[in-house]
Amino acid sequence: TEESCSALREALHGHGSTSQPGVVLSNELVDAFAPRKLRLHLFEKGGVTSCNSWQEVRLMHIIPASDLVDVYEAITGSREDAINRARQLQASTQGFACLALDSLVGSTVKEVFTIKSDDPCLPVLLAITELAEQQDLQILQPAHEMRLRLRKLAELQERMRSLLDNNFEHWNQAVAPEDAPDLKGSIMISRTNYRELRSVAKHIPEALRQLLVKSETRRVHVPVTGSRCDDVSAWMRRHETRIQRLRVFYLGLGYTNIEFLVRLGEEHFIQLVDRCVLPEGGYILSVDYGATFEVLAHSTAVSGVDVVVPPAPSSPLPGVDCFNVWTRCAGLVDWTTFVDFTNMAKFGEELGWGVHYYGPQSFLEQVQDWRPNGTASSEVPGYFLNDHAVVIGRHVRHWYGREPEGSYTWTSFKVLIQEKRKPERSRKEIGAKVVSAQPWHLDTAEMDSCWAWDMTGLPMATYMVGAANGGGPGFETYVGPDLSKAAYDSIEAAEQLGSQGLMARGRAALEVLTAEFDTHIGARQREAYEDTQLGLRLVDWLLAYLGCPDPEQDFAPWPMKIEPGWGRFAETWSDDRVNRVYTRIRETFEEPLPLKHQDPFICGARRLIGERCAPVNRRQFVTHQATV
């Protein structure tokens, strides 16, 4: 509302202040907004923008009834009150679970399987939910599909019997309290009740520890209807093309459903800035762990997979495992998922905010001094953290994309800069680009044509997409000759047996992906991600201190190679790596632009040279004198 906007502006600007902000900077803010998980059923014919094609994945908390009584007793100090509260939740559990058991699928389970229990509702509901999670069974969404297969297929019946046995075993292990024999089995705690319970228990450490240790979290799928559908409909329409692209790919691989994280807070943040903080326009600079829409979709495509940053600290309470079971310790540890920068950018475009830059945080640097208007009167000094840092430690290396062993480059810090200007304000009035580096793509369809492959994503997904689409020069550049030949041979053998299309190519390529090859493409992706940032900074430094390479003088004053110990680059990247990257960039000087199917670091470096050394742009940049 306008009233809340006015209050926010007053708080930001101070009483009586007339100055208007021009930039909003968020650092690890957007990833804090609560996400929703949606499951898309790939065989539904309603289209990817219809809520009928989706389900929402929600969490429910299960705890043995006797343990819940102990938790309530620790909180209230009254055994009688604790038993009464547990009985109330038991009644709501039975009502919800038994209602689900009266559904078409629940009725079929009771018909096909002999269930010997006076209170079967919750164990059967949990077994049905777990069965729907198992991707290899290729169970479709419609209830009649599961009913038919439960009646006819021995494999599905065997799997269901195993799930029923496991859930009833856990149910029977939950012994009722002696003073409340009716409190048998486990109790489901709704989201509202769980929040209230956690809120009260946080003041009593032993009660909180008992609640966290004894309870477990299960996933349940519910229809996306009513207001929940209204909330996500715009998101579905915004990403329709990307979702459809993913749907076709995973259908070809034999999937029946894939899952997405939707963080509506990303949109609310942009909307808040647009309406209340920068109504006249300006810049929004968002720095966070994150990736593009498609990369994040690949990371959560497999049912049950949740990509969550490990918490810190890992155990806030003795005996509580927060590291391996992320849902257990919400609110007690710093855990997060990843920002969808594509969604932020595309929603911003709907409000008039264009994308000025997207890419790694180190690309914000510029070594060379800069004259925004081409005159010495408005010179902006360059800055290079690698030169100014007192010690080249892990934080400096992390700034340049050098992630610790075992981590994934696709999850690393990125920057999204969005810009909104009044129609009457031109680029000339504002000055040159804020970030000189070429932005990375926010959609695979917009990837730089110079790049041989998408090194911003998951190695496995990059490999599978490349193979399923028939490979090509870029695919060979990425995976190397050995894996490329193995994949092509496997695909050719499958096609000779009559298997055609994306599904056959993808599965054939997957069959030859040994552990050794998997490690290779992971290392290749990581190397490319780091080389791209090294290459840009290396070229930036050479332009700042040596000037532009002259093709008439064998590209002097640039050297033929970088000598060991040159500058402080080796402290961050190593002599061998610096010289390898520089040599590869220099080797392409003879090749005419535009380049095709190159390592991504070559593309960014050559583009920067082309832009800075173009006659029309040279007067904007200051060159210092130095020798290598």
Residue, then its C-alpha position, 0 to 999 in steps of 0.5 A: t500500500e502507499e501508506s506502507c511505502s511511505a513509511l518505508r521511504e521515511a525509514l530509509h531516507g530519514h526524517g526531512s531528507t529529500s535525497q533519493p536513493g539510486v541503488v538497492l544492494s542486497n547481499e544474501l537476502v533473496d535466498a532467505f525467502a521461503p520456497r515452495k516445491l512444485r511437481l510437474h506431471l509430464f504426461e498431463k495434457g493440460g499444458v505446463t501453465s495449467c495447475n491441473s498438471w502440477q502438484e505441490v510437495r508439502l512437508m508433514h511431521i510425524i512423531p510417536a505418540s508417546d514421545l509427543v506426550d513427553v514433549y508436551e509434558a516438558i513444556t506444560g509441566s502437566r502429564e494430564d494436559a500433555i495427554n489431552r493435547a496429544r489426543q487432540l492431534q491424534a484425532s486430527t491425524q486419523g481424520f485426515a489420514c482416513l479421509a485419504l484412505d477412502s480415496l480411489v487409490g486408498s480403497t484399491v490398496k485395502e482391496v488388493f492387500t490384506i491389512k491386519s490393523d485396527d488403525p491402518c490409515l496413517p501407515v497406508l497413507l505414508a506408503i502410498t506417498e512413498l510409492a508415488e515418489q519412486q521415479d523408476l516405476q513411472i507412475l502417472q498422476p491420475a488415480h486410475e493409473m495407480r489403481l490399475r497398476l496396483r491390481k495388475l502388476a506384480e512388481l508394483q504390488e511387491r514394492m507396495r507390500s514392502l512399503l506397507d511392511n516398513n511403515f507398519e513396523h515403525w507404527n508398531q514400534a511406537v508403544a503407547p504410554e502406560d497411562a494412555p493406552d489409546l495413544k498408539g502409533s505415530i501422530m502427524i503434526s500439521r504445519t501450524n501446530y508444528r510451528e506453535l510447538r517449536s515456538v514454545a519448545k525453543h525456550i526449553p532446550e530438552a523439550l526442543r531436542q526431544l522434538l527434533v530427534k524423535s520427529e521425522t519429516r515426510r513429503v506429501h503431494v497435494p493438488v495446486t488449487g484455489s489461492r495456491c494456484d493463483d499464487v504460482s500461475a504468473w510464474m508458470r506463464r513467465h517460464e512456459t517456454r523453459i518449462q516446456r523445454l525441460r518437459v520434452f527433455y525429461l520425457g525423452l529420458g523416461y521421467t514421469n515428473i520433475e520438480f521445481l522450487v518457486r520462491l515468490g519472495e524473489e518477486h515480492f522483493i523486486q516489487l517492493v523496490d520498484r514501488c517503494v524504494l526506487p519508484e523513479g528508477g535506478y539499479i538493483l544489485s543482488v549478490d547471492y548463491g544461485a543460478t539460472f532457472e534451467v540449472l536449478a530445475h536440473s538440480t531438483a528434477v529427481s523426486g526427493v532431491d533437495v539442494v540445500v546448503p549445509p547448515a552452520p553450525s551443523s549441530p546446535l543441540p547435542g545429538v541433533d543431526c542438522f547436516n544430513v537431515w536439513t528439514r529437522c533444524a529449520g530456524l536453528v541453523d543457517w541453511t539456504t537454497f539457491v536464488d533463481f536469477t532468471n526469475m528475478a530478471k524476467f519478473g523485473e522486465e515485467l515492471g520495466w527493469g532491464v538486465h544490465y549484468y548477470g555473472p560471477q561476482s569477480f566480473l564487477e572488477q575492472v583493472q583498467d582506469w575508466r573515463p565514462n564520458g571519454t574525458a579525463s575530467s571524470e576518470v574512475p580508477g580501476y581496482f584489482l583485489n588480487d593486487h591489493a589483498v595483503v594475503i592471497g587466502r581462501h576468501v580472495r580465491h573464492w572471490y575469483g570463483r576458486e571453490p573448495e574441493g568437493s563444492y559445485t561451481w554452479t552454486s557459487f556467488k553470482v551478481l544480477i544488476q537490474e536497471k530502470r531508467k526514465p524514458e527521457r534519460s539516455r545511456k549517454e546521460i548515465g555514462a558507459k556500462v557499469v560492468s564492462a564484462q560480457p553478461w552470462h546468459l539467463d536462458t540456455a537459448e540465449m547462450d553466447s554462440c562462441w561458447a562450446w558448451d554451457m559451463t554454468g550448469l551441472p556437469m551431468a545435465t550439460y553432458m546429457v543435454g549435449a548427447a541427447n541433442g546429437g553432440g557436435p563440435g561443442f560437445e566434443t570440446y567439452v567432454g574430450p575425445d575419449l568420452s565423445k567417442a564412447a558416447y557416439d558409439s553407444i548412440e550409434a549402436a542403439e540407433q542400429l537396433g531401432s532406438q531413435g530420438l532424444m530418449a534413445r540418445g540420452r540413455a545410450a550416452l548415460e550407459v557409457l558414463t563411467a565413474e572415471f568419465d563422470t569425474h572428468i566432466g566435473a573437473r572440466q566444468r570446474e576448470a572452465y568456470e575458473d578459467t573464464q574468470l582468470g582469462l578476463r582478469l588477465v586480459d584486463w590487466l594486460l590492457a591496463y598496463l600494456g595497452c592493446p595488442d598490435p596485429e601489425q607487430d606480432f601483437a606486441p607489446w603483449p608477450m609470447k608467454i607469461e613468465p613464472g612468478w609474474g605479478r600475483f596471478a600465480e598466487t591465486w591460480s598457479d604459474d602453469r594455469v596462468n600461462r596455459v590460459y594466456t597461451r590459448i587466448r593468444e593463439t586465437f588472435e589469428e582467428p577472425l571474429p566471431l569465434k565458434h565452439q571455443d572454450p568459454f574463457i577465450c570468448g570472454a577474453r577476445r570480446l573484451i579486447g575487441e571492445r576496449c581496442a575498438p577505435v571508438n572506445r579507446r579514449q574511454f580507457v587509461t593505459h599505464q606503462a609497465t613491462v611483463 
